[in-house]
Amino acid sequence: GRYPPAGPPRGTVALVGHSAGGWIARLFLSSRSYGGKSYCGAALVHSLVTLGTPHGEGSGPAFRGVAWARREPVPVRALAVGADGTPGGSSGAFTKNAYAFCTQDGDGAKLDGDGVTPISSALDPDGAERLIIPGACHFDFARLGLIVPELAAACREGKQWYGSDSVVADWAPWLHQVD
């Protein structure tokens, strides 16, 4: 095969990829050539955690890399983390449009997720364990109040994001579990 199947940790590094960083980490892990280079990172990495990563099929050029990564299961022990509690139909134009971008049919109003990535896309990677964190937000949008006012208001009112201490406490212990 191209690389050993997922199983016991082989490397000494754990990768944590947030948003697009999650599928970019999958490119690094693969032994297939991407853009003329094979990175073979699976030989160095024992685990991958993706946080709000759009792993599903979507529209637009950004999803060409996602489509490339979807051709094979994640080659290392993996955890896909997603959130629900921010429905596209009632959360504002930014969320509805972000969800639409992450789907093939373009209807973000019927989806739920973290405000940027629909949960169905975040939990999509073949070969990964899945964790849903109810109510978590994609990012600390309080910093971007003028750009996404509805998500910024939710964060100012206490909505936690994947990097908040309380949410990290939900997914980080998985890194210490070894089968």
Disulfide bonds with the S-S distance in Angstrom:
none
